[in-house]
Amino acid sequence: MKYTFDKLKLLLLAVGIVFAGFIFTVFRIGILQPTDDGSYNPQTTVSLTPPEKINAGLLVEFEGGKTILYENVEVKMGESAYSLLTKKMNESGSVVTTKSYDFGMMVESIDGISASSTHFWSYSVNGVAGNISADKYILQNGDVVEWKYTPIQ
């Protein structure tokens, strides 16, 4: 009988720990937010749903110092550095040409300025050179994408 009683105590202890963890989590991650009077109103909740749209910036640098800048561009969640470029360039009447490779899309020209044996179009996000193709880089809120006509070294 003692063996059964020990199992029951262990089970009750486990249930208590799970319940305490649940209560801690509810208040810790802010599912319930305190009201002005200090009480907790279950109708005052924090949305855990990600936003459907984000803002990003785009800078295109051509040879000779010409630049095009778009700040706070609203894009859908899940858009890429490449789709931001094509969206804004197409809106302005500029053409972006690309070539598809196994690793992703490669920008060949922007607004008639083509990659050559001396230059290519490179991109960076927040000052960090892209390490995957631009169509695979998913934008985060506040990202600034820079496309630069870069000399081949």
Protein Blocks (a to p, Z undefined) as FASTA:
>chain_A
ZZmmmmmmmmmmmmmmmmmmmmmmmmmnomaccdfkopacfklccdfbdcfbdcdddddd
dehhiacddehiacdehiafklmmmmmmmmnopacdddddfkbccdfbgghiacdfkbcc
dddeehiacfbdfklmccdehiacdddddddZZ
